[in-house]
């Protein structure tokens, strides 16, 4: 089971506006998310961040820290396509598509 805990932590970063090409300041949300391997039950908290701007096509998602036993299988700028691998060999997305749809309420 995957769960998440959001931390009210924001920082400002310089980002390039994709529509104008100009450099602007953007708010970067940082949060913790509990990861649990559906195969072996290994769990822990990951630290991640992304730019908080719904107009951007690229949220610049990054995993800053993974818990012991989890590794990056394939990085991506979107949570749904950022793939993790547990030490048992199971691969899964950082954020499942079902979880993403539920979070849009």
Backbone bond lengths (Angstrom), bond angles and torsions (degrees), N, CA, C in turn:
res aa  C-N    CA-C-N  psi(-1)  N-CA   C-N-CA  omega(-1)  CA-C   N-CA-C  phi
1 X - - - 1.448 - - 1.522 108.41 -
2 X 1.303 116.18 134.07 1.465 120.92 179.47 1.512 108.96 -103.17
3 X 1.314 117.04 135.99 1.453 121.82 176.67 1.499 108.22 -135.02
4 X 1.315 116.55 168.37 1.451 117.53 179.05 1.509 110.61 -143.27
5 X 1.295 114.97 151.34 1.444 122.78 175.96 1.510 106.44 -127.87
6 X 1.307 117.20 123.04 1.451 120.29 -179.34 1.514 109.62 -99.75
7 X 1.298 116.23 134.58 1.447 123.11 -179.69 1.523 107.76 -106.39
8 X 1.321 116.70 133.75 1.468 120.54 -178.84 1.521 109.41 -78.13
9 X 1.309 115.07 75.74 1.450 120.54 -178.90 1.519 108.44 -132.84
10 X 1.302 116.73 123.42 1.455 121.21 -179.37 1.509 109.66 -130.70
11 X 1.298 114.65 148.25 1.453 119.59 173.79 1.527 107.40 -139.39
12 X 1.304 115.77 155.88 1.457 120.55 -178.91 1.521 109.06 -99.51
13 X 1.331 115.67 135.27 1.467 121.84 178.79 1.519 108.93 -131.11
14 X 1.298 116.59 155.48 1.457 120.62 176.05 1.529 107.57 -85.04
15 X 1.339 115.69 128.77 1.462 121.19 -178.95 1.514 109.38 -135.63
16 X 1.322 116.02 155.55 1.460 120.66 179.14 1.525 109.00 -95.64
17 X 1.329 116.85 126.98 1.456 122.96 177.47 1.526 108.04 -70.64
18 X 1.344 116.93 121.99 1.470 120.56 -176.09 1.526 112.95 -68.37
19 X 1.331 118.65 -25.47 1.465 119.91 -178.36 1.527 112.78 -83.62
20 X 1.346 116.56 -34.81 1.469 118.90 -177.95 1.520 113.54 -106.83
21 X 1.319 116.37 -19.62 1.462 120.46 -177.77 1.521 113.08 79.72
22 X 1.342 116.82 1.85 1.463 120.63 179.89 1.518 111.10 -85.47
23 X 1.296 115.54 151.39 1.451 121.92 177.85 1.529 109.12 -82.38
24 X 1.331 116.78 129.89 1.462 122.22 -179.82 1.523 109.68 -133.61
25 X 1.315 116.19 169.10 1.460 120.66 174.70 1.530 108.09 -92.17
26 X 1.316 117.44 136.97 1.464 121.99 -179.55 1.521 108.91 -128.33
27 X 1.322 115.45 153.39 1.460 120.68 177.29 1.523 108.10 -89.83
28 X 1.309 116.93 129.29 1.460 122.34 178.79 1.522 108.77 -107.80
29 X 1.323 116.87 114.84 1.458 121.77 177.47 1.518 109.68 -82.71
30 X 1.309 115.34 133.67 1.463 121.67 176.46 1.521 107.70 -114.44
31 X 1.333 116.62 138.30 1.452 119.44 -178.71 1.523 111.22 -150.77
32 X 1.327 114.58 162.12 1.462 122.82 175.25 1.513 108.01 -107.82
33 X 1.318 115.84 145.55 1.464 120.20 179.21 1.518 108.55 -139.23
34 X 1.321 116.41 130.62 1.458 120.25 177.07 1.518 109.09 -78.31
35 X 1.316 116.21 125.66 1.468 122.52 176.88 1.526 108.24 -105.83
36 X 1.322 116.51 137.49 1.455 121.82 174.70 1.517 108.02 -136.68
37 X 1.321 116.73 123.56 1.461 120.96 178.78 1.529 108.92 -69.56
38 X 1.349 117.96 125.98 1.460 120.19 -179.79 1.530 113.34 -70.11
39 X 1.332 117.22 -12.49 1.463 120.18 -177.62 1.529 112.56 -95.13
40 X 1.346 117.26 -51.12 1.473 119.30 -174.15 1.531 113.58 -109.93
41 X 1.338 117.74 -11.40 1.461 120.31 178.70 1.513 114.71 86.81
42 X 1.338 118.35 -0.03 1.466 121.43 176.44 1.529 107.92 -55.06
43 X 1.330 118.12 136.60 1.461 119.37 -178.48 1.518 111.54 -146.24
44 X 1.313 114.82 163.48 1.453 122.28 178.61 1.519 109.18 171.06
45 X 1.326 116.43 175.98 1.457 120.98 -177.74 1.523 111.52 -102.59
46 X 1.343 115.20 133.20 1.460 122.56 175.65 1.522 107.83 -102.55
47 X 1.314 116.74 147.05 1.463 123.01 174.95 1.524 106.94 -106.65
48 X 1.327 116.80 128.23 1.460 121.24 -176.88 1.526 110.35 -140.31
49 X 1.336 115.27 168.71 1.469 119.97 178.40 1.522 109.65 -154.70
50 X 1.330 114.88 156.37 1.457 121.40 174.65 1.524 108.93 -158.58
51 X 1.326 115.81 160.23 1.462 120.90 -179.71 1.523 108.71 -76.09
52 X 1.329 116.00 131.92 1.462 122.88 -177.26 1.529 110.20 -93.55
53 X 1.320 115.84 81.75 1.457 121.23 178.04 1.530 107.49 -153.43
54 X 1.330 116.06 106.35 1.467 121.48 -175.87 1.528 112.79 -63.00
55 X 1.332 118.31 -21.82 1.468 121.30 -178.71 1.526 112.60 -76.59
56 X 1.333 117.34 -18.75 1.475 120.57 -178.31 1.522 111.03 -77.88
57 X 1.326 116.68 135.19 1.459 121.13 174.71 1.523 110.31 -74.01
58 X 1.321 116.62 -28.58 1.454 122.82 -176.93 1.531 109.01 -114.20
59 X 1.347 118.08 105.54 1.465 120.06 -179.36 1.532 113.44 -77.05
60 X 1.335 117.84 -3.11 1.467 122.53 179.03 1.526 111.28 53.52
61 X 1.344 115.89 49.62 1.464 122.09 179.47 1.522 110.26 -66.62
62 X 1.331 116.30 136.51 1.468 121.87 177.50 1.519 110.17 -141.08
63 X 1.319 116.08 140.48 1.461 121.20 171.69 1.514 106.51 -97.16
64 X 1.323 115.99 118.22 1.459 121.40 -176.63 1.521 112.46 -87.08
65 X 1.335 116.37 -30.47 1.465 119.75 -179.25 1.525 109.21 -156.15
66 X 1.337 116.11 134.45 1.460 121.85 176.92 1.521 109.92 -110.82
67 X 1.340 117.52 149.57 1.466 119.39 176.47 1.531 111.13 -72.12
68 X 1.292 116.04 163.05 1.474 122.11 179.69 1.525 110.11 -56.30
69 X 1.323 115.42 133.38 1.460 121.21 177.46 1.517 115.03 94.26
70 X 1.341 117.82 -3.95 1.460 121.90 177.40 1.524 109.25 -114.72
71 X 1.337 116.13 143.72 1.458 121.87 -177.62 1.521 109.75 -137.81
72 X 1.318 117.27 158.20 1.465 121.62 176.02 1.526 108.45 -80.12
73 X 1.326 116.64 121.17 1.464 122.11 176.41 1.531 109.34 -87.67
74 X 1.355 115.72 -46.12 1.468 121.69 178.16 1.529 108.12 -151.21
75 X 1.315 117.05 120.44 1.457 119.65 -179.89 1.527 110.40 -81.65
76 X 1.318 115.85 157.51 1.459 122.96 -179.39 1.524 108.16 -158.65
77 X 1.317 116.96 161.82 1.465 121.12 177.61 1.534 110.90 -88.57
78 X 1.337 117.90 1.74 1.464 123.18 178.18 1.527 109.34 -122.24
79 X 1.325 117.67 138.53 1.462 122.13 -178.72 1.527 112.69 -60.24
80 X 1.329 116.84 -37.62 1.467 121.11 -175.42 1.524 113.32 -70.54
81 X 1.330 118.62 -21.04 1.468 121.13 -179.91 1.526 112.52 -112.60
82 X 1.324 117.89 2.69 1.469 122.68 175.11 1.525 106.27 -81.03
83 X 1.335 117.39 111.82 1.463 121.54 -173.38 1.528 111.97 -98.80
84 X 1.319 114.74 135.97 1.461 122.20 177.44 1.523 109.49 -111.17
85 X 1.319 114.99 160.05 1.457 120.74 175.80 1.518 107.85 -134.36
86 X 1.315 115.89 130.66 1.463 121.63 176.63 1.532 108.28 -85.37
87 X 1.312 116.55 158.76 1.464 120.23 179.53 1.525 112.35 -62.60
88 X 1.342 117.85 -18.13 1.468 120.62 177.04 1.530 111.70 -79.83
89 X 1.357 117.22 -10.09 1.456 121.78 178.34 1.518 114.64 106.44
90 X 1.322 117.92 -10.62 1.468 121.31 -179.46 1.523 110.30 -71.45
91 X 1.334 116.76 133.66 1.467 122.93 178.54 1.526 108.23 -109.61
92 X 1.332 116.84 141.24 1.457 121.23 178.30 1.526 109.69 -160.13
93 X 1.354 117.01 156.52 1.468 119.82 -179.84 1.524 111.19 -74.15
94 X 1.332 116.38 152.38 1.462 121.03 176.55 1.520 109.86 -56.85
95 X 1.309 116.38 -41.89 1.462 121.70 178.47 1.514 107.50 -133.82
96 X 1.334 117.09 119.88 1.458 120.44 -178.13 1.523 110.47 -71.28
97 X 1.331 117.06 157.97 1.459 121.39 179.51 1.523 110.93 -63.46
98 X 1.340 118.03 -37.14 1.467 121.37 177.85 1.529 110.29 -64.35
99 X 1.317 116.50 -41.13 1.463 121.36 178.71 1.528 110.06 -65.57
100 X 1.336 117.45 -38.24 1.467 121.64 179.14 1.522 110.25 -64.38
101 X 1.337 117.70 -41.63 1.458 121.00 -179.87 1.523 110.90 -67.53
102 X 1.314 117.22 -38.84 1.465 121.01 179.24 1.521 111.50 -66.47
103 X 1.308 117.43 -31.40 1.463 121.79 -177.26 1.514 113.98 -77.65
104 X 1.318 118.20 -4.56 1.470 121.35 -177.16 1.526 113.04 -92.21
105 X 1.323 118.15 8.93 1.470 121.44 -178.81 1.504 111.58 -63.31
